[in-house]
Amino acid sequence: MENAKNELLCRVGPGAPMGDLLRRYWMPIGGASELDDNPVKAVRLFGEDLVLFKDLSGNYGLLDRHCPHRRADLSYGFVEKEGIRCNYHGWLIDHKGGCVEQPFEDTFNPKSPLRKKCTSPAYPVKELAGLLWAYMGPDPAPELPVWDPFTWKNGFVEVAIAHIPCNWFQCQENSIDPVHFEWMHDNWGKRQRGEMDYSPKHKKLGFEEFDYGFTYKRIREGATEDDPLWTIGRVTLWPNGFYLGSHFEWRVPIDDENTLSVCWFFTRVPIEQEPYIQNRIPTWTGPIKDSNGRWISSHIINQDIIAWVGQGAIADRTKELLGSSDRGIAMIRNKFFEDMQAVQEGRDPKGIIRDPEVAKKVLLPIATPKQQRDGMVKKDWMADPYFSRRSTGFPWLYGQPDEVWNEYANAMGIDPGRRDPRETAVV
């Protein structure tokens, strides 16, 4: 790949073609429960330093990190009924970026036009499925899609976050690379457990485009073309997501060299545990390095992270050699180039939803609908390969807090003591 094209794929700051494209979509920027204990949080998105907050009226705000008065850091401000108040001189900024109060100016010169001149860049924020979503693009904003799993009942939901020191695109390309499962997650996992055999090889791959992304399909040794991983496949969700039936993963650019990984997990409770109503969706952040500075390799997403950061802060694609397994990667790269051109020409890119009725419930291909959506009795739940693994821990990302595990175990009706000791090992 030419370096100029690689630059187009990777640069996400204001004015960059890829940054302009990604800003056309609602982006998950964290869990709503993160603001429960402290309603103000410093964030960085698309190369912009911002402050996220929830005021005492329940409004979410996402503003320039710096107060428009003297540029103090608003992440040290405090929320009130109408917005966030700067701790330096008390100016109060609402969730839309307008200045509500300027305490000294309002007293000394109440007719001053200064307040009308005082505005802060502000982006809309919505809460959906326990996630906070921001839109940083031009008006009119598209609809925020309610993906079908967000409507499922009787499940335990959690949001897991990681901060990854590399460009977002090498993370997203992983979402359409099925062969890495065989080696990075299966064979490497076997070696870490001291096993010397190999997992079933991939024999056939397929890649298809649909309205909201791409699907990859595969057949491994021992499987047939009746396997749902071939007939239905898994979803590379446009533009920066991954959907596996039980969970979503999004790779949100922090800047050109850092990525916010936001993952949403749903685990269906056994039928005997119904009805299950979750009052609060927990959010937690997992460490990605151990105490020796080595990347943690025990969990699935942690293994992915090692591959992503191993390519460098920004992968040099001029030096890569693509093979037959990389057809999907070539497909999404070409689509991104097309979408960047569409945005420059004033057209909507792929997957944008403008119809509110369509956005109310958006179906996605799912290879295991009964397992995830319809439920099963406890005996079958414990015998199922996926759920039996989930009965001893959280295999996706290292660092699930004890309190989240205990809440999960209670929801599933299992003994919290079943947890694998390796889940809580000091790293």
Secondary structure, 3 states (H helix, E strand, C coil): CCHHHHHHHHCCCCCCHHHHHHCCCCEEEEEHHHHCCCCEEEEEECCEEEEEEECCCCCEEEEECECCCCCCEHHHCEEECCEEECCCCCCEECCCCEEEECHHHHHHCCCCCHHHHCECCEECEEEECCEEEECCCCCCCCCCCCEHHHHCCCEEEEEEEEEECCCHHHHHHHHHCCHHHHHHHHHHHHHHCCCCCCCCCEEEEEEEEECCEEEEEEEECCCCCCCHHHHCCEEEECCCEEECCCEEEEEEEEECCEEEEEEEEEEECCHHHCCCCCCCCCEEECCCECCCCCECCCCHHHHHHHHHHCCCCCCCHHHCCCCHHHHHHHHHHHHHHHHHHHHHCCCCCCCCCCCHHHHCCECCCCCCHHHHHHCCCHHHHHHCHHHHHHCCCCCCCCCCCHHHHHHHHHHHCCCHHHCCHHHHCCC
